[in-house]
Amino acid sequence: MIEFAEDRPKWEQIAEVIRQRITDGTYPPRTRVPSVQQIVEETGVAVDTAQKALRALRDEGWTYTVRGMGSFVTTEPPAAGPRNA
């Protein structure tokens, strides 16, 4: 379970954890990242919060979504660097 810092939105922290897991190879290219429901169950956040984290990752180029199948890691993640979504 993620221990959330009080000074940042939870969706940003969730996205950061998933980004780190992509970077360290826990989620290799073309593999599915946790679903909204899995994030909700793992972290205890609201569905909207989990959706916002996944949307941020997609918008940044870390993941892509296949309708009815979920979100997957891109084959070419964006260049490393600070993220301020």
N, C-alpha and C positions, 0 to 999 in steps of 0.2 A: 504494500500500500504506500502511496505517495504521502509524504508529510508536507503539507502545503505551508508555504511562507505566507504571512498575512499581508505583505507589502506588494504582492503581484496577483493579478487575476488567476484563478485556478486554471482556466482554459490555456493560458500561456504556459503555465507550469506543466500541464499534461502534454502539450505540444512539444515542449522542451525535452521531456522524458522520452517521448516517441522518437524525436529527432536524434537523441543520443543513442537510442537502441538501433536506429538505422545506421548511424555513423560507426558504431562499434561492431556491426555485423549480426546483432541479435535478430534483426529483421533484414535479411538480404534482399537484393533486387527481385522484383516480381512476386514477393511473398506478401501475404495479407497482414495488415496491421490490425490491432484489436478493433472490434466493431464498437459502435456507440454503446450497445448494451454491455459489452465486456468492460468498457471504460467505466460505465456507471457502476457496475458491480465491483470492480477493483478499487475505485476511488470514492464512491459514495456521492459523486456530484450529480447534478440534474442532467437530464437528457440534453437540454439546450447547451449546457457547458461542454459536454462531450462532443456534440455536433460542431460547436465553434472551434474546438481544438483540431478536429479532423479537417474542417474547412480551411483553417489557417495552413495546415500542412500541405493540402492540395494547392492552395493559392500560391504558396511559396515554391512549389515544384518538387516537394519531397515525395508526394504520393499522387496517385490517380485513382479515380473511382470507376468501377464497372457496375452499372445499374443491376441490382438484384444479387450482386456477388460480394460487394464490399470495396474497401480501399486497399490498394497495393503499393508497395515501394517502387518508385521509378527506377529505371535502369541507370539513369544518370542524375543522381541527386544534385541539387544546386551547389555552387561553390561554397566552401566552408567560410564561415564568418559570422559576426554577430547578427542576431535576428531580433528585430523589433516589430512584431506584427501588430 
